[in-house]
Amino acid sequence: MPRRLELLLIADVHYVREAEHVCPIPARHAALGLELLRRVRLRAARGPRLDAVVLMGDLVDNGDAAGAECDLAALAEETAKLGVTTLVVPGNHDGPTERVLRLFGDAPGVHRVAGYQLITFADAYAPDDRAARLPADLHLLAEAAADRPDEPIVALQHSPIHPSIAGEYPYNLTNAGEVMAAYRQAGVRLSLSAHYHPGLAPQPVDGVWYATCPALCEAPWRFIRVSLDGDAVTVREEPLRLTGVSAPLVDHHMHTHYAYCADDVNPTASLQRAEQFGVDRVYFTEHAGQLYLSPEDYWGGLFRRDAACLRRERAAGRDRMGPYRAEMTELRSPRVGLGLEVELDADGELTLLEEDRDDWDFLLGAVHSLRGVSNEGLTASEAARRFMAETERIVGLGLDVLAHPFRIFRRSGREAPAELYEPVAQLLAAHGVAAEVNYHTNEPDPRFFERCLAHGVRIALGTDSHGLWEVGELSPHLELLRQIVSDEDLPRVLYWNAGTPRSQT
């Protein structure tokens, strides 16, 4: 008996970047293709173990256009980062089949994965987008069933087999009835297709389950997870857009182009992504230390050795706090607030000059390092003791939210000291400071947030976005909270800042 099989399917990306082509259908967010694939990859990395990823065709919008090969290569590079077997089913938009398969290092036919036979079909399309399954491919199916009758078969193709889709466009294979008969005779367990962008829920016919994966390129940007375990077949759609949440969704931690650690974020694009992916309000929360210091001085930790360095940069006119404040203030609205991410300097004070403290919606405090020592060189007990001292100090300096609690331990390859969960939760409760759920290079422990909620500590959601592909990705945050509270309780436990600047409170 084969073990449980876990697949992730991505269909109809219709990506366009380098190709000399303009997608004629606005609903297809063709320019977002690579970013959407990256979002799926990040989501998948936090989900169940995968045995294979299947790209179900129409990866690009016009594979015959000059430059399309570059777009396909970019998608192949991104998919490879998942680190699992990748299978490819070419679609009618992808151009030459041989090129698609070469770029992804795949071939049609039988792939033996985890005790299953995954059979991919590269059906040939006529100029009118009609396709039929070739007799040789049907014979391959019969051979696979005869050679390994103990290994269940999953059939994968671009065009749907069942049900018949009405309309002028030829979605189904023209000989779908013949294919279904062959699937029944071969004992195919599951047939998976794409091409029809709304997707089709799984349904059984003569012992064979048929399902169609929705298009990634169209909102709400869905992909599917498939599980096979004996005779049990589970097909679950997963949208990238956040839906059905009982509380307003607020991202309290988004970086900007002012961050030295930023990738491609900028306020205009970030706000667009937040709206597209279901976030109601955002806060641009920049590293205060980076607004005062040069990249070399900030990354070199000058503020942790010399507390006066921020004042010297201000006196020399080299800091960027003024331009940042002016540019960001223009963006303030019912959907946009402003904050700062602060740390401790060499004197145990915030990395924020006194004259710059007013008119922010909130302050987010972070323990990124331990002053005066290297975390890596400490014993576990000493690292825990110093971390607690740093946390006590920064929480007592007027914060609103504690950023990514305990992430410093993960960054240095240590286990977070679970014995500190209770005292840190009590500390936050005593000072009225919220705790941030943050997955940026982090794996927060729900046990800590359970202790926070037990003491009435509010929970802030923060993507800590440094790239556009992170903006709006609050799904893991909500999944963590659902381990502790119901959806109905989210309005009660989530931190919500109404946008009143601190100097007016």
N, C-alpha and C positions, 0 to 999 in steps of 0.2 A: 504493500500500500504506500503510494507516494505521500510525502508530508504536505503540509499546507503550502500553497503557492500564493505569493503576493506579487501582484503586478501593478504598475502605474502606467496609465495610458494618457497620451497627449495627442490631440488631433487638431488639424486645420489651424496652424499658426499663421500662415499667409504673411510671413515676414517680408518686409521691404526696407532695405537701407542702402546698400551699395548698388542694387539692381537699377538699371535705367528704366524705371517703370513706376507709374502712379496707380495705386489701387483705386479702381473706380467705385468701390462700395464703401462709403464712410463708416458703416457699422463695423467693418473689419478694421480694427486698430492695428494696421499692418506695421506701422513704425514701432510699435511696442513689443513686437514679437520676441526679441531677445530678452528684454526686461521681463516679460511675462514668463518666459521659460526659466529665467533665473528665480523668479518668485516661486514657481512650482518646485524648483530644486531645493530652495531653502525650506519650503513647507514640507517636502518629502523627507528631508534630513531629520525632521523632528517627529516623523510618523513611524509606522511599523517597518520592520526590516523588509527590504525589497529584494525579490529574486531577479527581476528584470524591469526595464523601462521599455515601453513600445511607443514609437512615434508613428502615428497612424496616417501620415500622408498630408499633402498640401502644406508642406513646411514653409514654402515660399509662395508668393502670389503669382509670380510669372517666372518659372524656371528657365524659359527660353530667352529672357532678357539679358543683355550684357550686364555683368556684375552679379548675377544671381548665384553663381558658384561661391562668391565671397560670403554671401548671406547664409548659404547652406553650411559653409565651413565654420562660420561663427556659431551657428546652432549646434553643430557637431561638437565643437570645443566646449560649449557650455554643458551639453548633455553628458559629456565624458566626466565632468566633475562630480557626477552622482556616484561614480565608482562602482556601478553595477552593469550587468549585461544590458546592452542596448540593441533592440531590434528595430528595423525600419520597414515600413510598408509604404512604398512610393505612391503618391497621389497624382491626379490628373493635372495639377498645377506645377509639379516639381521639375518638369523637363526630363531629360534623358535618364531613364531608370538606372543605367549602369553608373552614371556619375553620382547619383544620390547614394547608391549603395557603397560605392568606393569611398566617398567622403566620410561615411559613417562606419566603414569597415565591416559591412554586413553583406549578406547574400540571402535571396529568397529560399524557401524550403524549410526543412525540419531543423528545429533548434531544441535540443534536449536540455531542459532546465528543471532541476529539483524533482526529477521523476516524472515530468510531464513532457509531452511533445508539443511545442509551440510551432505551428506551421504558418509561415508568412507567404502571402501570395502577391506577386507584382503583376496585377492584371494590366493588360495593354489597353489604352484608350484611343478611340478614333477621334478625328477632329471635332466631332459633335459631342464629345465627352461620354459617349456610350462605350461600355466595356462588357466583355463576356469572359467567363472562366474557360481557359483552354483545356482540351481533353487531356493533355499531358499532365496538367496540374491536378486534375481530378484523379488520374491514375496514381500520382504521387501520394495523394491522400489515402487511397486504398492500400498502397504498399506500406505506408507508415502504420496503418492500423493492423495489418497482417504481421509485420515484423515485430512489433512490440505491443501486443494486445493488452499488457498489464499497465501501460503508460497512457493515461488520459490525454486526449487531443484537444488543443485550443486552436481554432482557426482564426487567422487575423488577415483582414483585407481592408482596402480603403472604402469601396462601395458597399452599402448595406445589402444584405441578403434578404432579410425579413424584418418587419412587414413590408408589403408593397407601399411605396410612397407615391401618392397621387400628385400630378402636376405635369407641366410641360417639360421641366428639366429631368433628365434621365438619372435619378439618384441610384436606383437599384441596378445590379448586374442584369443584363438582358436575358440570361439563362439562369436566373435565380432559382427557379423551380428545380432545374436539373442539379444545381449545386446543393440545394436543401436535401434532395434525395440522396446524393452522395454523402453528405454529412450524416444523415440518418444511418445509412448502411455502414459507415466507418465508425459509428459510435462517438462522434464528436461531442465533447461535453459542453463546449461553449464557443460561440462564434461572435467575434468582436469586429465592428466596423467603424467608419467615420463618415466624412463627406457631407452628411446631412447635418447642418450646423446646430439645429435645436437639440440634436441627440434623441435617442429613443430608449425608454426604460426596458430592462430585460424582460423577456417573455419566452416561455418554453413552447416548442413545437416538436412533437414526436420524440421527446427525450433530449432535444438539443435546445440549449438556451441561446437566444439571440439578443444582442444589445448594441447600441450605437453611441459612440463617444461624442459629446458636444464639442463645439469649436472653442478653442482657447482664445481666438482672436476677438470674440464678441463678448460684451458684458453679459453676465457677471464673471466672465473669464473662468470657465469650468474645465476641470480635468477629472479623471475617474480613477478610483482604486478598485482593483478586482482581487477577490480572495476565493480560492478553490480549496475545499477540504473534503475529500471523499466525494459524496454526491451533493454537498452543499456548495452553492454558488452565490457569492455576494458581490454586487456591483454598486459602488457608492460614488455619487457625484460630489465633488468638492469645489465650491466657488472661491475664487480669490477675493471677491468683493464680500465685505462683511454685511450680513443680513440677519434680521430676526432677533436683534439684541434689544433687551427691554430698557436699557439706559442710553442716554446720549454718549457717544464714544468720543473721548478726548485724548489726543496724543500730546503729552506734556513734555516731550523730549525730541525735538527735531533740530538738526544742525543746518547750517547755511553755508554759502560759499565763503564766509569769513573763517570757517574752520580749517586749520591746517591739515586735519585728518579727513576732510570731505572728499567725496568722489565727484559725482555729477549733480549734487543737490543745488538748487537755487530756489528762492521763495516762490516765484511764479509757477515753475514746474511742480514744486512740492505741494503747493495748494491745489493744483489741478489733480495730482495723484490722490491726495487725501480725499477730495470730493469723489473721484471716480471709484475709490475702493471703500467708501462707506464711513469715513470719519467725519464727525460733526463739527469738531473744533480742534485747532492745533495751536501749539505754542512753539515758537522759535526760541530755542534755549541754547545760546552759544557759550563756549568755554570762555569765561572771563579772563583767565590767564593768557589765552591766545590773543585776546583783544589788546592786551598791554605789551606783550613781549614778541620778539622775533621768533621764527620757527626754531632757530638754533638754541636760543635761550630757554624757550618753553620746553622743548623736548629734552634739553639738557638739565631740566629741573632747577634752573637758577633761583626761582622763587622759593624753593625748599631749602636753599642755603643762604639766601640774601633777601630778607623781607623788604628791604628798601628799593629793590630793583623796579617795582611797579611805579613808585613815585618818581624815580629818575627818568623812566621812559615817558611819563606824563610831562615832566618838566622839559624834556628835550623835544617834545612834540612828536614823538614817534609812535605813540599808541593809537589804536584804531577804535577806541570805545565811542568817541564822538560820531564818526561816520556810521558805525554800526547802529547806534541809537537812532540817528536821524533817518537812516534808510528803513529800519524796521518799524519805527513809529508810524510811518506813512501807511503801513500795512494793517495797523490795528483796526479791528472790525468785530462784529459779533461772532465771527468765526476764527479770528486770529488774535492770539495774545503773545506777550513777550516775556521771556525769562532769561536767567543767566545760570550757568553751571559753574559752581565755585568749589574751590579746594582750600586746604590749609597751607599757609605759607610757613616760613621758617620760625616765626614767632607764635604760631598757632592761631593766627587770625585768618579771616577769609581773604582770598585773592581778589579783593574788590576794594578800591579806594572809597573812603567815607562819602565823598561828594558824588559818587556814582551809584549809591545804594537805592536812591528813590526812583519811583515811576516804573518799576518792573512789576509785572503781575505776580511773579513768584520767584523764589530762589530755590534752586536744586543743588543740594550739596553732595559731593562725591569723595569717597576715599579711594583714590587711584593708587596711592603708594603710602608707605610708612615713613614718616619724616626721620631722616638721619641714619636710616639703616636700609639694607636690602632685604626684602621679604624672603628671598630665596635662601639667604644664609642663616635664617633663624630656625630654631626648633619649633615644632608645631605649637607647643604651649606658649612660647614667647611670642610667636606671630599672632596668636589669638589674643594674648594680653595687650599687645601694642595696638592691634586693630580695635579692640574695645575702647582703649584710651582715645584713639583718634576719633572714633565714632561719637563717643561721649562729648568730646570737645566740639566737633563741627555741628552736631545736633543742637548744642546749647547756644549757638551763635545766630539764631534767628532764621533758620531754614523753614521752608514750607514742605519740602519733599526730600527724602534721602534717596539718592540715585543708586540703582543696581546694588543693593546691599549684598555684601559678601563676594562680589565678583572678583575682587582682588585675589582671593584664594584660587579661584579657577584659573586666573591669568598666570599665576605662578605655579600651576600644576599641583595644588594642594586640595584636599577635601575641606569644604567649609566646616568650621567647628560648630556642629549642631548644638553643643551645649550653650552657645551664645544666642541662639534664636530667642529664647525666653527673655534674657536681660535686654537685648536690643529692642524687642517688641515693647517691653515695659518702658524703656528709655524714650522711644518714639511717642508712646501714649502720654508720658509725663510732659513732653514738650509740645504736644499737638502737631507732630510732624507726620506726614504721610509716608508710606513705603512704596517704592516704585517697582513694578514688575517690568523687567527689561531683559530681552533675549539677545541683545547685540553682543556677539562673542560671549554668550553667557547662557547658563542653564539654571535658572532660579529654582529653589526647592520649595514646593508647596507647603511643606511643614512649617517653614518660617512665616509664611503669610497666614497660615492657620493660627499661629500664635498672635500675629498682629491683629487679626480680626477678633480674637478672643478678648483683646484688650481695647477694642474700639478704635484701632488705628485704621484710617482710611487708606485705600489702595489707589495709587496713581498708575496709569498705563503710559508707557514710554517706548517708542520704537528705537530711540537713539539713532535715528536715521542719518547715515552719512552718504547714502546713495539712494537714488530714486526708487530702486527696487525694494527698499525697506519701508518706504513711506506707506502708511496705512496697514502694514502687516501686523495687526493686533490679534490675529487668530490664536496663536499659542498662548498669549496673555489670558484670553478669555477661557481657553481650555483649562489652564491652570486654576483659574478662579472657580470654574465649574466643578472642580474636584472638592471644593470647600463649601460653596454656597450655590443656591439655585439662581437661575436667570432672574427670577422675580426679585431677588435680594440685591442684585447688582446696583440699582440706584441708591440703595442704602449704604453700600460699602465702598463705592468708588469715590475717589477724590475729585471734586469739581471746583475749579476756580472760576468765579464769575467774571473775571477780567477787570477787577478794580485795582488800580495801581497801588503798590504798597504804601506810598506816601499819603494816600487818601483813606487808608483803613484806620 
